Amino acid sequence: MTSPRGRPTQAERNQAFLDVEHLKVGLGKRTTRAVAIVMGAQMVRIGIQLVTTFFLARLLIPSDFGLVTVGFTVLALISLFTDLGMTSVTVQMKNLDQNTTSALFFVNLAMGIAGLVALIAASPLLVWIFRDEHIGPVAIGLAFSMPIGALAAQHTALLMRNMKWGLIQGLLLASMAMGSLTAVLGAWLFDLGYWALVAQAIVSAATQVIGVWWSCPWRPSLVRNWSGVSKAIGTSVNLSGTMVLGYLHRQLDNFLIGWRYGSTELGYYARGYSLLMMPLNLVIG
């Protein structure tokens, strides 16, 4: 039912955004346009990354990058068990209802909070493994981006499901730009060192949350029946094997170099690898 003023109710807005049957019309043209949008955004993203890297390379020391790289490596490991591909389920489910989407939202949020708690508990172990007392606080600081990012996970997935490619890329670029600006200003004006990179991650995540909640009309509601949610969560768990292999492929080198040689050498390696991947990411993206 509509509101007294004739405006759609929140339930109607939710249902309209969950229904994607209309997207089958003109799907080929929409997909072609999406390719152009993503490629253009990828070029802008690489430009932002290059400029940010050049500035931060002059403002920070290699060990700063190494410490944060270790933190991100551990964060990625914890994320394997907090995300479990639930956003992919939202994008790919043929019939998606309000109850299931809301349940996935709350599970995402709970897992993000659990990931933060797990990293706080594991911080003494990280200090022992990497033999650096700074690793623990950095990992905890980065971990705060997990529950923040969880608030945007289902909304971003719904935007993808609705093929809002221009909006998605705009939000990603805005969050990246805000995070990069925070890092540069923090290192330049306030001499924050590696904390500037931690602030970059948190500000990027917070900007993404604000952007998707403003752009996506869907809102979570009370979950009245959890019985149908188990199938969706079961599907997401099946994706975890691929996610573990992907983690080992992308992050194991950082873990081993940080453990064996320390944060300074890892900082050099991480920055060099990042520069190497920039032109490749233009094509891969």
Secondary structure, 3 states (H helix, E strand, C coil): CCCCCCCCCHHHHHHHHHCCHHHHCCHHHHHHHHHHHHHHHHHHHHHHHHHHHHHHHHHCCHHHHHHHHHHHHHHHHHHHHHHCCHHHHHHHCCCCCHHHHHHHHHHHHHHHHHHHHHHHHHHHHHHHHHCCCCHHHHHHHHHCHHHHHHHHHHHHHHHHHCCCHHHHHHHHHHHHHHHHHHHHHHHHHCCCCHHHHHHHHHHHHHHHHHHHHHHCCCCCCCCCCCCCHHHHHHHHHHCHHHHHHHHHHHHHHHHHHHHHHCHHHHHHHHHHHHHHHHHHHHHHC
